[in-house]
Each structure stands twice: as structure tokens, then as C-alpha cells.
Amino acid sequence: MVEHSVTATGRQRLYLDVPYAEKDQAKALGARWDPAEKRWFDPKPPTAGLDRWAARAPIPEVLPGEDRAFGSGLFVDLIPRTCWFTNVRTCVTQQDWERLRRPIFRRAGHACEACGATEDRESRRWLEAHERWQFDEQTGVQSLRRLIALCSPCHLVTHFGYANVQGRTDEALAHLRKVNGMTLVEALAHVHAAEDVWISRSGRMWELDLSILTDVGITVRRPERSVDRPEAAERALAQLADRPVMPRPRPTSAPSLPAAPPAGRRGPWARLTGKDT
């Protein structure tokens, strides 16, 4: 992937690392969008003010140690409560996140790796980057194994708990059934099994291993301390769901047995949040 190119008129264009949240600022300073490369560039380098988004070395198509076969397909992949809102995007700069997204989407042919859909502005379907994690029950380490391109409906299914927070459970369930050809009974059984795994994993603390990122020069910010994550997650959930923060006891740092599943099968929101309303 080149960081600069020459147009038919002989004019040089210099590509930039512009985070989505800063695109309007870059555009106001003269940056332009290349629809073929799906990337912002400086059409008359060097343009004053655009140097803040100067491109760094490109990320390789496959990260060192990345397993592109890990976590294939569409499935509900609930992140333990003790790890909520602690992910790759929160641990790297916005520019590094942009550097990571580009090769992920490019190697996937700018299509969802679960259902094959491409972006569609009219239906507000976007491509999004998602992490696939491996949880080592013996060591308590949550390791990043793969980064994958998902369309926004598939991403919603993957984060089924977030779909519940947003009141989009039916939408996520319908998409899960459509992509996997599941009956309603099969889809519900799949979600319930994922919830049971979530309950088990949420009973302990996990340490993040992001070495596949640091090995390619990505600077990783120190995430929230393990013991502080439950409260941080509760604050974030309160903002999403517009509900008051409820203090929660902190899990111990050592492995512990999960709480006994509630009697009977409760609704997804109740099982994921511990609340019936």
C-alpha cells in the first residue's frame, strides 16, 4: 500500500491517517477523499495544518501471530463483564485505529467476513472492525487472536448484550437466523449457550494480551485497571441505557467460581445485566 501517488496531471497526493471523528477538520484544511483507496489525502503537499495526520508506516495485511481462521462465521460473542469497554479501540490512538482498519477491510475485499455484505449508505450498513479474543481459563489471559471485518448488522449480533441495551434484540436475533439459517429455537439456544459462557467468564478478572499489535509498532495505552473495570462498565452502561449507576462489588483478582445461574431461563437483558427491568 503506497502512502503517496501521482495523478494523471502529474500532481502528487500524499495519503493521511485521518480518524473518522476528525474528517471534517481535515476536510476544512484542504484534505480530499479518495473513493478508490477509501482514504483522505493532501492534494497539494505540504498543506499547512494537515501534517498532524501525516501517515505512519502501513500495517501488514496479516499481523504477526494472527490466526485468520480463528472465530470464523457469525456467532454471539459476549465479552465478560469484567472486560466491558476495554478493547483495542480504547487502548490505541485514533490514528493507529485508522491504520489498523484499512488493512482489515482491504484484505476482506471491503466485505463482511461473516455474511459477505458490503457497505450500503442507503440502508445505513457499514463495515466495522471487530476483535476475536481467546480466553485462557488457566492463566486468566484474554489474548487478541484476530481482527475481522463485520457489517454493522453482523457486528450487532456479535455484541448481543449491546443489542439488548439498545432495545434491538429482535433485530439482532432475526439477522442471526437469516445468516446462519437457524430456526427460532436454534437461535435462542445459541444465545442462551453464549450467555452461560459469559456468566462463567464474568466471575473472574482477565488480563489483556495485545502483543500482536505491539509487535508491529502500535503503541498500546494501559487499559483500565482490572479491579476498576466493573465500575467503569457500569458508568458506560448508564450512559447508553439512560439509567442510574448501581454500585457493584468488585470480583477478586484470583479465579473464582461463577455465580449459580438464575433459576429458570430469564430474558437476555436480565441475564446480561443482573436486572429484571
Buried (B, 14 or more C-beta within 10 A) or exposed (E): EEBEEEEEEEEEBBBBBBBEEBBEBBEEBBBEEEEEBBBBBBBEBEBEBBEEBBBEEBBEEBBEEBEBEEBEEBBBBBBBBBBBBBBBBEBBBBBBBBBBBBBBBBBBEEBBBBBEBEBEEEEEBBBBBBBBBBBEEEEBBBBBBBBBBBBBBBBBBBBBBBBBBBEBBEBBBBBBBBBBEBEEEEBBEBBBEBBBBBBBBBBBBBBBBBEBBEEBEBEBEEBBEBEEBBBBBBEBBEEEBEBEEEEEEBBEEEEEEBEEBEEEEBEBBBBBBBEEE
